[in-house]
Amino acid sequence: MADSLKNRFLTDDALAFIHKALGTGREEISHVVPTEAGMTNRSFRFTCRDTSYILRVPGEGTDKLINRAHEYDCYEALRGNTLTDHVLAFDRETGFKLTEFWPKTRNCDPSNWDEVRQCMERLREFHDMHLQVDHEFRLDQEIARYERLRGGPSEYPDYEETRARCRDMETFLLSLPTDRALTHVDAVPDNFLFVQHPDGEKIHLIDWEYAGMSDPHLDIAMFSIYAGYSRQEIDRLMDCYFTEPCDARTRLKIYCYVALSGLLWSNWCEYKKALGVDFGDYARMQYRYAVEYSRLYEELREK
């Protein structure tokens, strides 16, 4: 690839990171192409010495959203485990991440319930490891942080009414005994990869930048709201995850996580919109989960 086209995709800092990680010269990097853009970052595929790699580059405003040192700690906790992608190099200052490129992959299809079941089994397998890191992910604190980042009032006129219901849910959740372990937090269908390896197909869970110590059941809610599931589908997802019937209190807890997660990503989207990145229907869907499931919480609590 000509230098002019290479520079269009890779900054000098990115090229320096690749050089340090692979011990390669600039002239050995070729076939640089952007992959499908994610919601938080940008990624590029390139070839070096007949091997293909993926470089993850942080997106707009990411320095305010992500603690890269925490992300690095998560990958350290996962070191030696085949659950995630094969990370070759990670810069905890810039957020650059270099991984091996897997050519035969597909994302989980949330409408394919056989694939969903397999992903929930893989997710439960991860949760059962009870991995530990030194930082936590608390929905109440992260929502408040995103509100500060958003600045000013929300674009939704009934936001304060919805927020009040969500605060009541936060208090309810704090009263419940919950398990705590490393939780992915962004365990959405797009982050479950079905990869064809020489020894067979395996499921990998990628992108651990939001992960931290939390209630692992939060991951079920996150999968649901990204997939756009109805309440019936959310219940079905719980049945895929749990090996025994899910009791009413656990279902209510996960509905609370659906509402609070919707509020979290709604604020996230408002912040990104202020930076010029508009997620449109996705953003409105997240806020709708906050409204509908905070109302459902009030209804079920009364019963």
Backbone bond lengths (Angstrom), bond angles and torsions (degrees), N, CA, C in turn:
res aa  C-N    CA-C-N  psi(-1)  N-CA   C-N-CA  omega(-1)  CA-C   N-CA-C  phi
1 M - - - 1.456 - - 1.516 109.13 -
2 A 1.311 117.12 138.61 1.456 120.68 179.15 1.514 109.92 -63.76
3 D 1.362 115.62 150.03 1.452 120.28 -178.12 1.522 111.62 -57.91
4 S 1.343 117.92 -37.92 1.455 120.51 -177.77 1.528 111.01 -61.01
5 L 1.336 116.59 -40.37 1.458 120.34 179.59 1.520 110.94 -74.65
6 K 1.327 116.84 -36.08 1.466 121.11 177.66 1.526 110.16 -62.73
7 N 1.328 116.75 -42.82 1.458 121.16 -179.42 1.516 112.60 -67.75
8 R 1.314 116.06 -24.07 1.461 120.31 178.28 1.526 110.39 -64.65
9 F 1.312 117.76 -30.89 1.454 121.79 -176.66 1.522 113.09 -103.93
10 L 1.329 118.31 -33.54 1.460 121.24 -173.50 1.525 110.49 -119.35
11 T 1.336 116.44 123.38 1.460 121.19 177.69 1.529 109.60 -76.08
12 D 1.323 115.14 169.56 1.464 119.20 176.89 1.527 111.10 -60.49
13 D 1.342 116.72 -38.45 1.474 120.37 178.67 1.525 110.95 -62.90
14 A 1.335 116.34 -41.45 1.460 120.32 179.99 1.525 110.46 -65.76
15 L 1.329 116.36 -42.68 1.462 119.84 179.16 1.525 111.65 -64.87
16 A 1.344 116.00 -36.43 1.459 119.90 178.08 1.537 110.60 -65.98
17 F 1.326 115.91 -38.31 1.469 120.86 177.86 1.528 110.65 -63.33
18 I 1.347 116.09 -44.33 1.463 120.37 178.68 1.530 110.50 -63.16
19 H 1.322 115.33 -43.27 1.466 120.07 -179.75 1.534 110.89 -59.78
20 K 1.336 116.32 -44.56 1.464 120.00 -179.56 1.519 111.17 -66.29
21 A 1.346 116.98 -39.69 1.468 121.08 -176.68 1.518 112.33 -71.16
22 L 1.338 116.71 -39.45 1.464 120.25 -173.18 1.531 113.07 -107.26
23 G 1.325 116.57 -8.63 1.457 118.79 -177.64 1.505 111.80 62.88
24 T 1.322 115.59 39.89 1.458 120.14 -174.10 1.515 110.95 -117.45
25 G 1.299 116.99 157.51 1.450 122.13 175.88 1.515 111.13 -87.88
26 R 1.318 116.46 158.13 1.459 122.39 -179.36 1.525 111.22 -56.24
27 E 1.333 116.07 -37.48 1.467 120.03 -176.09 1.523 112.70 -70.07
28 E 1.329 117.29 -15.43 1.463 120.33 -179.63 1.531 113.18 -86.66
29 I 1.327 116.88 -6.91 1.471 121.62 179.51 1.525 108.31 -90.64
30 S 1.318 116.24 126.13 1.461 120.23 -177.88 1.529 110.26 -144.66
31 H 1.338 115.92 173.36 1.455 123.07 176.48 1.537 111.63 52.96
32 V 1.326 115.40 48.35 1.464 120.83 179.18 1.526 108.87 -81.99
33 V 1.322 116.41 119.12 1.467 120.86 179.17 1.520 109.16 -138.74
34 P 1.346 117.77 142.09 1.464 119.63 176.53 1.525 109.65 -72.96
35 T 1.325 115.68 140.19 1.458 119.56 173.23 1.519 107.42 -89.65
36 E 1.320 117.21 179.56 1.460 120.43 179.00 1.522 109.01 -60.14
37 A 1.347 116.27 129.03 1.461 120.46 -175.25 1.524 111.17 -68.76
38 G 1.334 115.80 137.14 1.452 120.57 173.50 1.523 110.28 -87.22
39 M 1.331 116.52 179.50 1.463 120.52 -177.98 1.526 111.57 -81.45
40 T 1.323 117.41 -23.21 1.458 120.77 -177.41 1.529 111.77 -107.96
41 N 1.321 117.89 -35.23 1.461 121.81 -171.99 1.527 111.94 -131.85
42 R 1.335 114.33 175.69 1.457 122.17 170.21 1.521 107.86 -117.92
43 S 1.315 116.29 147.91 1.465 120.32 -179.83 1.523 110.06 -132.61
44 F 1.350 115.20 150.70 1.455 121.86 -179.19 1.519 109.73 -134.29
45 R 1.303 114.79 139.00 1.465 119.94 173.79 1.514 108.13 -100.75
46 F 1.306 116.18 140.99 1.461 120.01 177.20 1.524 108.91 -148.32
47 T 1.323 114.40 164.58 1.464 121.10 179.82 1.526 109.31 -115.87
48 C 1.317 115.16 139.00 1.452 121.14 175.63 1.520 108.04 -144.13
49 R 1.333 116.43 121.36 1.468 121.53 179.88 1.534 111.77 52.72
50 D 1.318 114.86 46.47 1.471 122.96 175.26 1.521 113.72 67.97
51 T 1.322 117.92 14.95 1.458 122.02 176.34 1.523 108.78 -122.37
52 S 1.335 116.35 139.77 1.464 120.99 -178.62 1.530 111.16 -100.37
53 Y 1.339 114.59 144.40 1.461 121.75 -177.84 1.528 109.96 -135.93
54 I 1.333 114.94 164.55 1.461 121.57 173.22 1.533 108.25 -119.72
55 L 1.337 115.89 128.22 1.457 121.09 174.21 1.516 108.66 -107.47
56 R 1.338 116.16 123.87 1.464 121.88 175.83 1.529 108.85 -94.75
57 V 1.334 115.61 127.20 1.462 122.31 179.58 1.524 108.27 -119.56
58 P 1.342 119.14 125.36 1.469 121.17 -178.88 1.521 112.22 -58.52
59 G 1.348 115.73 143.18 1.455 121.94 -179.60 1.516 113.23 -89.75
60 E 1.349 115.67 -170.14 1.455 122.25 -174.79 1.533 111.21 -63.21
61 G 1.343 116.35 131.59 1.454 121.69 175.77 1.508 114.98 72.92
62 T 1.331 116.93 5.62 1.458 120.20 -175.00 1.521 112.10 -64.25
63 D 1.321 116.76 -29.73 1.464 119.28 -179.08 1.519 111.79 -63.02
64 K 1.340 117.17 -23.56 1.460 121.20 177.40 1.529 111.67 -87.95
65 L 1.315 117.02 -19.49 1.460 121.40 -174.33 1.519 113.48 -97.63
66 I 1.326 116.69 -34.33 1.465 121.47 -169.25 1.525 110.92 -119.22
67 N 1.324 115.71 135.30 1.458 121.50 170.44 1.527 106.71 -96.89
68 R 1.332 116.18 104.40 1.466 119.80 -173.68 1.528 112.17 -69.10
69 A 1.327 117.52 -27.88 1.461 119.39 175.94 1.525 110.31 -65.31
70 H 1.332 116.66 -37.92 1.462 120.38 176.37 1.523 111.01 -65.83
71 E 1.337 116.14 -41.59 1.466 119.48 177.78 1.528 110.71 -61.03
72 Y 1.323 115.40 -42.63 1.471 120.54 177.96 1.531 110.15 -58.84
73 D 1.329 117.21 -42.64 1.462 120.85 179.83 1.528 111.66 -62.32
74 C 1.323 116.48 -34.83 1.468 119.97 177.64 1.526 110.68 -65.21
75 Y 1.325 116.58 -43.93 1.462 119.08 178.16 1.523 111.28 -65.38
76 E 1.326 116.85 -32.03 1.460 119.38 175.66 1.524 110.46 -66.17
77 A 1.333 117.16 -40.45 1.466 120.98 177.82 1.523 111.31 -64.09
78 L 1.348 116.26 -29.03 1.464 121.68 -178.70 1.526 113.00 -91.96
79 R 1.319 116.39 -1.53 1.465 120.66 -175.73 1.538 110.45 -55.69
80 G 1.340 115.29 134.77 1.457 120.29 179.77 1.505 113.88 83.23
81 N 1.335 116.77 -0.80 1.462 121.44 -179.76 1.526 108.74 -103.22
82 T 1.300 117.37 138.00 1.469 121.08 -178.54 1.525 112.34 -84.94
83 L 1.324 117.35 6.94 1.459 120.58 -177.28 1.520 112.13 -63.63
84 T 1.338 117.29 -41.57 1.457 120.51 -171.73 1.526 111.58 -104.57
85 D 1.356 115.08 -172.83 1.462 119.62 179.14 1.525 109.44 -74.12
86 H 1.326 115.68 162.97 1.456 121.34 -176.84 1.524 109.16 -86.34
87 V 1.354 115.96 97.24 1.461 121.59 -177.50 1.522 109.33 -83.88
88 L 1.331 115.51 122.13 1.468 121.38 -179.48 1.518 111.84 -93.81
89 A 1.324 117.26 -32.13 1.460 121.23 179.72 1.520 109.04 -157.56
90 F 1.337 115.19 146.68 1.466 120.96 -178.29 1.518 107.97 -146.15
91 D 1.345 116.44 128.72 1.457 121.34 177.50 1.523 108.28 -106.18
92 R 1.322 116.46 110.24 1.462 120.08 -175.14 1.523 112.75 -72.02
93 E 1.335 118.32 -10.73 1.461 121.52 177.75 1.531 110.96 -88.03
94 T 1.323 116.86 -50.23 1.472 120.63 -175.72 1.526 112.86 -90.22
95 G 1.331 117.21 -23.87 1.457 120.10 -175.32 1.516 113.60 86.90
96 F 1.341 118.20 1.90 1.458 120.14 175.15 1.533 108.66 -62.97
97 K 1.319 115.70 137.47 1.462 120.79 177.75 1.524 108.79 -137.13
98 L 1.318 116.51 131.22 1.458 122.13 -179.85 1.519 108.96 -113.10
99 T 1.322 116.35 125.99 1.457 120.92 -179.92 1.513 110.90 -130.64
100 E 1.300 114.63 161.06 1.459 121.71 174.92 1.523 108.95 -69.68
101 F 1.324 117.16 139.71 1.463 121.35 177.80 1.522 109.94 -87.75
102 W 1.342 115.32 127.17 1.461 121.24 176.58 1.524 108.70 -104.46
103 P 1.335 118.81 114.92 1.468 120.35 -173.71 1.525 114.32 -74.54
104 K 1.318 118.06 -31.16 1.468 120.31 -174.62 1.522 109.29 -106.01
105 T 1.334 114.98 84.74 1.459 120.16 -177.62 1.523 110.64 -136.23
106 R 1.307 114.51 159.21 1.463 120.93 169.49 1.523 108.02 -150.30
107 N 1.332 115.67 150.18 1.456 120.77 176.28 1.525 110.39 -80.80
108 C 1.306 115.62 158.05 1.463 119.56 174.90 1.525 109.98 -63.06
109 D 1.308 116.32 134.75 1.459 122.63 174.77 1.532 107.45 -93.88
110 P 1.338 119.11 109.80 1.467 120.62 -175.49 1.524 114.37 -65.91
111 S 1.333 116.96 -11.85 1.462 119.82 176.35 1.532 112.22 -92.11
112 N 1.353 116.20 -7.10 1.459 121.68 177.78 1.522 107.39 -98.50
113 W 1.322 116.41 101.58 1.465 119.59 -171.03 1.521 113.25 -73.04
114 D 1.305 117.61 -18.45 1.462 119.03 173.11 1.531 109.54 -69.79
115 E 1.343 116.68 -43.62 1.459 120.26 175.96 1.524 111.11 -64.84
116 V 1.324 116.43 -41.19 1.466 120.65 179.68 1.528 110.34 -60.67
117 R 1.316 116.47 -44.19 1.474 120.55 179.20 1.525 110.40 -59.25
118 Q 1.341 116.39 -44.15 1.462 119.76 179.31 1.534 111.45 -62.90
119 C 1.323 116.56 -38.89 1.465 120.29 179.14 1.521 111.35 -67.50
120 M 1.324 117.30 -38.76 1.461 119.97 178.18 1.529 110.84 -67.19
121 E 1.314 117.29 -35.59 1.466 120.02 175.85 1.529 110.28 -64.87
122 R 1.333 116.21 -39.98 1.466 120.62 178.33 1.534 110.32 -67.23
123 L 1.334 115.75 -39.63 1.456 120.40 179.01 1.528 110.54 -64.28
124 R 1.317 117.02 -43.64 1.468 120.72 178.59 1.532 110.61 -64.49
125 E 1.310 116.36 -37.26 1.465 120.77 176.64 1.523 110.28 -59.98
126 F 1.339 116.67 -42.92 1.462 120.69 176.46 1.525 110.94 -63.23
127 H 1.316 117.47 -48.86 1.464 120.69 -178.88 1.525 111.38 -59.19
128 D 1.323 116.94 -36.95 1.466 120.82 -178.38 1.532 112.71 -68.25
129 M 1.340 117.12 -13.66 1.467 119.71 175.66 1.527 111.59 -71.16
130 H 1.347 116.44 -23.44 1.469 122.12 -178.95 1.534 111.64 51.16
131 L 1.332 115.40 49.44 1.457 119.90 177.76 1.537 110.20 -68.51
132 Q 1.333 115.67 151.95 1.458 120.92 -175.28 1.533 110.58 -125.48
133 V 1.331 115.45 140.20 1.462 122.23 169.77 1.531 107.06 -133.47
134 D 1.332 116.12 173.02 1.465 119.98 -174.56 1.524 114.04 -91.80
135 H 1.326 118.07 1.08 1.464 119.80 178.88 1.521 109.87 -121.86
136 E 1.318 116.09 155.81 1.456 120.59 -178.45 1.520 111.18 -117.72
137 F 1.312 114.85 163.42 1.459 121.58 172.21 1.522 106.78 -120.09
138 R 1.343 115.78 113.46 1.462 121.28 178.73 1.516 108.92 -115.22
139 L 1.327 115.49 121.82 1.457 120.06 -177.96 1.522 112.02 -57.59
140 D 1.345 117.39 -44.47 1.461 119.24 -176.81 1.523 111.41 -61.22
141 Q 1.310 116.85 -42.68 1.463 120.46 -179.78 1.527 111.84 -69.21
142 E 1.336 116.82 -39.62 1.463 119.99 -178.80 1.525 111.52 -69.93
143 I 1.338 117.54 -37.28 1.469 119.96 176.26 1.525 109.76 -61.37
144 A 1.330 116.47 -46.38 1.467 120.36 179.48 1.529 110.88 -61.59
145 R 1.324 116.95 -38.58 1.471 120.60 179.60 1.519 110.63 -66.23
146 Y 1.324 117.83 -43.19 1.459 120.49 179.96 1.529 111.21 -67.27
147 E 1.335 116.45 -32.62 1.469 119.08 175.56 1.528 110.17 -62.72
148 R 1.333 116.71 -41.03 1.472 119.71 178.29 1.523 110.34 -65.88
149 L 1.333 116.80 -40.84 1.462 119.91 178.57 1.531 111.21 -64.52
150 R 1.319 115.39 -39.30 1.470 120.35 179.97 1.508 110.22 -59.57
151 G 1.327 116.97 -44.22 1.463 121.84 178.69 1.521 111.54 70.72
152 G 1.333 117.37 136.63 1.460 120.56 178.73 1.517 111.86 71.16
153 P 1.323 116.39 -178.92 1.469 120.53 -179.29 1.526 112.50 -72.46
154 S 1.318 115.97 156.53 1.465 121.27 176.21 1.522 110.42 -68.55
155 E 1.312 115.89 156.57 1.466 120.48 176.48 1.526 111.76 -75.19
156 Y 1.342 117.54 -10.46 1.459 120.76 -179.23 1.523 109.52 -93.47
157 P 1.347 118.36 121.28 1.471 120.62 -173.96 1.527 114.48 -63.78
158 D 1.325 118.57 -26.24 1.465 120.82 -179.25 1.530 111.81 -100.12
159 Y 1.325 116.33 21.79 1.465 120.12 -174.98 1.524 111.91 -59.76
160 E 1.325 118.36 -46.46 1.467 120.47 -175.53 1.519 111.30 -63.84
161 E 1.319 117.08 -35.19 1.469 121.20 176.42 1.532 110.43 -64.87
162 T 1.319 115.87 -44.77 1.468 120.80 177.48 1.526 110.35 -64.97
163 R 1.321 116.09 -41.18 1.468 120.71 -178.87 1.526 111.20 -62.16
164 A 1.319 117.00 -37.57 1.462 120.46 179.92 1.523 110.72 -63.68
165 R 1.334 116.99 -41.44 1.470 119.76 177.39 1.524 110.48 -64.62
166 C 1.324 115.73 -38.36 1.464 119.50 -179.31 1.529 111.45 -67.90
167 R 1.327 117.64 -34.06 1.468 119.57 176.05 1.523 110.58 -63.75
168 D 1.323 116.67 -37.59 1.461 120.31 177.48 1.529 109.94 -63.50
169 M 1.333 116.89 -38.96 1.465 121.00 177.07 1.517 111.36 -65.23
170 E 1.316 117.29 -38.98 1.464 120.70 178.55 1.524 110.76 -59.14
171 T 1.340 115.84 -41.37 1.463 120.21 178.25 1.520 110.59 -65.29
172 F 1.333 116.49 -42.26 1.463 121.33 178.70 1.526 110.90 -60.88
173 L 1.318 117.13 -44.65 1.465 120.99 -177.93 1.527 111.59 -64.11
174 L 1.330 116.52 -37.20 1.461 120.03 179.64 1.527 111.62 -65.98
175 S 1.346 117.29 -21.47 1.462 120.77 -179.46 1.529 112.50 -82.90
176 L 1.339 116.60 -9.54 1.462 120.32 -175.54 1.527 111.29 -92.94
177 P 1.328 117.61 139.92 1.471 119.38 170.68 1.529 108.91 -72.84
178 T 1.307 117.22 126.95 1.465 120.35 -179.33 1.513 110.27 -134.94
179 D 1.315 114.85 150.08 1.457 121.06 172.53 1.520 107.71 -73.42
180 R 1.330 117.14 151.06 1.458 120.32 177.51 1.522 108.67 -132.55
181 A 1.321 114.99 128.52 1.461 121.67 179.93 1.516 107.15 -157.34
182 L 1.320 116.35 173.64 1.463 119.38 175.39 1.526 108.20 -59.12
183 T 1.323 115.02 125.23 1.461 123.29 -177.67 1.520 108.19 -121.48
184 H 1.327 116.98 138.45 1.466 120.30 -174.26 1.518 111.72 -69.15
185 V 1.331 117.51 -41.16 1.462 126.89 179.47 1.527 112.96 77.02
186 D 1.325 118.51 -34.28 1.471 121.60 179.50 1.533 109.55 -115.89
187 A 1.334 115.85 41.50 1.472 121.10 -176.72 1.526 109.96 -80.16
188 V 1.318 115.66 67.79 1.461 122.58 -177.75 1.530 109.20 -97.60
189 P 1.340 117.84 161.89 1.472 119.44 -177.89 1.524 114.31 -51.11
190 D 1.328 118.07 -38.63 1.472 120.54 -177.95 1.519 112.80 -65.80
191 N 1.327 117.72 -19.88 1.464 120.39 -179.07 1.523 113.25 -95.18
192 F 1.320 117.04 2.29 1.465 121.43 169.77 1.523 107.54 -99.56
193 L 1.322 116.95 115.64 1.457 121.79 -179.15 1.524 110.84 -108.64
194 F 1.315 115.74 127.46 1.461 121.62 170.39 1.533 105.84 -90.37
195 V 1.311 116.19 113.76 1.466 121.24 -173.66 1.519 109.95 -117.13
196 Q 1.340 115.46 129.68 1.460 120.86 177.70 1.518 108.98 -88.93
197 H 1.339 115.82 106.54 1.459 122.32 176.83 1.530 109.24 -98.21
198 P 1.323 117.58 165.10 1.477 119.41 177.98 1.523 113.66 -55.21
199 D 1.347 117.29 -29.97 1.465 120.26 -178.74 1.526 112.90 -98.78
200 G 1.339 116.76 14.16 1.456 120.21 175.98 1.523 112.55 123.15
201 E 1.321 115.72 173.37 1.464 121.73 -177.45 1.529 110.66 -81.44
202 K 1.357 114.80 137.55 1.461 121.25 178.25 1.520 108.78 -135.00
203 I 1.333 115.21 154.75 1.459 121.26 177.85 1.519 108.83 -102.05
204 H 1.336 115.56 128.38 1.460 121.16 177.96 1.528 108.95 -118.89
205 L 1.319 116.24 143.35 1.459 123.08 177.58 1.520 107.75 -109.08
206 I 1.329 116.72 116.70 1.471 121.31 -172.04 1.528 111.12 -112.05
207 D 1.342 115.57 173.79 1.475 124.40 173.95 1.530 112.10 63.24
208 W 1.325 115.00 84.77 1.466 122.28 -174.78 1.521 112.67 -104.54
209 E 1.313 118.24 27.43 1.460 119.43 -171.49 1.527 114.37 -73.88
210 Y 1.331 118.55 -21.55 1.461 120.50 177.43 1.530 112.45 -98.41
211 A 1.319 117.83 -3.36 1.462 122.32 -170.28 1.523 112.07 -66.40
212 G 1.338 114.51 151.15 1.459 121.43 177.17 1.515 109.53 -176.48
213 M 1.305 116.60 -179.73 1.456 121.33 178.46 1.532 109.46 -70.84
214 S 1.331 115.34 125.80 1.457 120.16 -178.64 1.527 108.07 -163.92
215 D 1.324 115.42 -172.13 1.459 121.07 173.49 1.530 107.59 -80.26
216 P 1.335 119.63 118.18 1.469 120.74 -177.02 1.528 114.10 -56.73
217 H 1.332 117.62 -24.41 1.467 119.72 -179.86 1.529 112.10 -65.80
218 L 1.332 116.97 -15.62 1.461 120.53 174.52 1.524 110.73 -58.50
219 D 1.323 117.59 -33.65 1.467 121.24 -178.37 1.531 112.04 -62.94
220 I 1.327 116.98 -30.51 1.477 120.23 178.57 1.529 109.16 -65.67
221 A 1.327 116.33 -43.88 1.462 120.64 179.13 1.524 111.22 -63.56
222 M 1.331 116.64 -41.42 1.460 120.01 -178.44 1.528 111.69 -63.27
223 F 1.321 116.88 -41.88 1.461 120.64 177.03 1.531 109.30 -59.44
224 S 1.330 115.97 -42.68 1.471 121.79 -174.72 1.517 112.72 -63.09
225 I 1.333 116.33 -47.52 1.462 117.98 -171.73 1.523 112.28 -76.82
226 Y 1.324 117.18 -26.82 1.458 119.18 174.93 1.531 109.87 -71.77
227 A 1.332 115.62 -36.32 1.463 120.28 -179.66 1.529 112.13 -75.18
228 G 1.335 117.30 -12.90 1.463 120.51 -179.17 1.515 112.83 74.28
229 Y 1.325 117.04 31.68 1.455 121.29 -175.09 1.525 112.55 -71.06
230 S 1.335 114.07 148.30 1.464 122.21 169.97 1.528 108.91 -79.25
231 R 1.333 116.68 173.04 1.466 118.97 178.13 1.524 111.04 -61.14
232 Q 1.317 116.92 -40.45 1.469 120.55 178.67 1.527 110.67 -60.83
233 E 1.329 116.96 -40.61 1.463 120.52 179.87 1.534 111.11 -71.43
234 I 1.322 116.68 -34.53 1.463 119.48 176.38 1.529 109.89 -63.61
235 D 1.333 116.39 -42.71 1.466 119.89 176.67 1.528 110.61 -61.28
236 R 1.315 115.94 -39.63 1.466 119.73 179.34 1.534 110.39 -66.09
237 L 1.328 116.20 -37.56 1.467 120.26 177.96 1.531 110.43 -62.76
238 M 1.323 116.80 -42.32 1.469 119.90 176.45 1.525 110.69 -59.18
239 D 1.313 116.78 -40.66 1.465 120.17 179.23 1.528 111.61 -65.40
240 C 1.321 116.47 -29.81 1.472 120.25 175.74 1.527 111.05 -70.75
241 Y 1.326 115.85 -33.73 1.464 120.31 -174.91 1.535 111.79 -80.89
242 F 1.313 116.75 -48.26 1.465 119.99 -173.81 1.528 111.14 -82.68
243 T 1.311 115.61 140.60 1.469 120.33 179.67 1.521 111.22 -82.70
244 E 1.332 117.10 -17.41 1.460 122.68 175.78 1.522 108.46 -124.90
245 P 1.333 118.66 161.18 1.467 120.02 -179.56 1.528 112.14 -53.36
246 C 1.317 115.60 137.13 1.465 122.12 -178.34 1.530 109.19 -81.41
247 D 1.334 117.79 125.90 1.462 120.72 -177.72 1.527 110.71 -75.54
248 A 1.335 115.86 164.99 1.467 122.29 -173.17 1.529 111.97 -62.22
249 R 1.330 117.92 -38.17 1.459 119.82 -177.71 1.533 110.32 -68.07
250 T 1.326 117.40 -39.40 1.466 119.57 178.58 1.518 110.44 -66.21
251 R 1.340 117.04 -39.57 1.471 119.51 176.85 1.528 110.55 -61.07
252 L 1.337 116.22 -44.40 1.463 119.82 179.25 1.523 110.15 -61.95
253 K 1.330 117.15 -41.33 1.462 120.79 178.29 1.528 110.52 -59.42
254 I 1.324 117.21 -43.78 1.467 120.36 -178.81 1.527 110.78 -69.40
255 Y 1.344 118.02 -34.67 1.468 119.83 173.68 1.531 109.88 -61.29
256 C 1.334 116.96 -38.51 1.464 120.36 176.78 1.520 110.42 -62.24
257 Y 1.321 116.41 -42.58 1.459 120.16 177.78 1.525 111.12 -63.44
258 V 1.333 117.37 -34.58 1.469 121.04 176.55 1.522 109.94 -60.97
259 A 1.334 116.78 -47.82 1.465 121.09 -179.18 1.525 111.34 -63.88
260 L 1.327 116.19 -48.91 1.462 120.21 -176.62 1.524 111.97 -68.06
261 S 1.330 116.59 -36.64 1.464 119.70 176.88 1.521 110.53 -66.75
262 G 1.333 116.77 -39.00 1.456 120.12 175.69 1.520 111.55 -60.31
263 L 1.349 116.02 -41.57 1.457 119.93 178.17 1.529 110.88 -66.37
264 L 1.319 115.88 -39.99 1.465 120.70 177.98 1.519 111.06 -57.20
265 W 1.341 116.78 -55.02 1.466 119.89 -175.35 1.523 111.90 -72.93
266 S 1.325 117.25 -24.09 1.463 119.74 173.76 1.515 110.15 -63.63
267 N 1.335 116.51 -45.19 1.468 120.27 176.62 1.523 111.24 -66.44
268 W 1.320 116.20 -38.15 1.469 121.40 176.12 1.522 109.76 -57.23
269 C 1.324 115.94 -45.18 1.471 120.76 -179.16 1.531 111.29 -66.57
270 E 1.334 116.75 -37.14 1.471 118.73 178.57 1.528 110.80 -65.83
271 Y 1.324 116.23 -38.23 1.467 119.87 176.25 1.525 110.80 -64.17
272 K 1.327 116.81 -46.25 1.467 120.26 179.61 1.537 110.75 -64.00
273 K 1.325 116.55 -34.67 1.462 120.18 179.13 1.532 110.25 -63.86
274 A 1.333 116.18 -37.44 1.463 119.85 177.46 1.526 111.46 -64.44
275 L 1.336 116.58 -22.55 1.467 121.73 177.93 1.529 111.89 -91.07
276 G 1.355 116.16 0.95 1.459 120.13 177.77 1.511 115.03 98.19
277 V 1.356 117.41 9.58 1.472 121.34 179.18 1.518 108.26 -114.14
278 D 1.323 117.04 108.53 1.467 122.26 -174.87 1.528 109.78 -105.47
279 F 1.336 117.05 122.74 1.458 121.29 -179.16 1.526 113.15 -97.23
280 G 1.303 117.76 6.22 1.451 123.21 168.41 1.514 115.62 51.34
281 D 1.338 116.14 -119.51 1.471 121.85 -175.11 1.523 112.04 -61.31
282 Y 1.325 117.12 -34.35 1.461 119.59 178.70 1.524 110.26 -60.61
283 A 1.322 116.97 -44.54 1.465 121.29 -179.83 1.523 110.87 -61.78
284 R 1.327 116.43 -45.27 1.466 120.06 -179.39 1.525 111.16 -66.06
285 M 1.334 117.42 -35.46 1.463 121.29 177.78 1.527 110.57 -62.73
286 Q 1.338 116.63 -41.06 1.463 119.86 -179.57 1.528 111.05 -63.53
287 Y 1.320 116.28 -42.72 1.461 118.40 178.81 1.528 110.73 -66.19
288 R 1.314 116.56 -35.88 1.468 120.23 178.85 1.529 110.93 -61.98
289 Y 1.334 117.54 -37.96 1.474 120.13 175.43 1.533 110.16 -61.22
290 A 1.327 117.11 -40.98 1.466 120.18 179.43 1.519 110.78 -61.59
291 V 1.322 116.54 -43.42 1.472 120.68 -179.13 1.530 111.22 -67.40
292 E 1.322 116.38 -53.32 1.464 120.45 -172.02 1.526 112.74 -68.84
293 Y 1.316 117.05 -39.70 1.472 118.60 -175.22 1.527 112.22 -85.46
294 S 1.332 118.28 -19.37 1.465 118.44 170.63 1.529 109.52 -73.54
295 R 1.326 117.34 -32.96 1.467 120.69 173.98 1.529 110.64 -69.97
296 L 1.324 116.83 -39.91 1.461 120.73 177.55 1.525 110.09 -62.08
297 Y 1.319 117.00 -38.62 1.465 121.19 177.73 1.523 110.30 -58.64
298 E 1.336 117.01 -47.12 1.464 120.22 179.80 1.520 111.05 -61.23
299 E 1.314 116.44 -41.56 1.465 121.29 179.52 1.522 111.90 -62.77
300 L 1.330 116.28 -46.63 1.470 120.80 -176.99 1.529 111.89 -72.52
301 R 1.316 117.67 -33.31 1.454 120.65 178.20 1.524 111.21 -65.91
302 E 1.322 115.65 -37.15 1.468 119.23 177.75 1.512 111.62 -64.11
303 K 1.325 116.03 -33.11 1.467 120.37 -179.72 1.522 111.68 -76.97
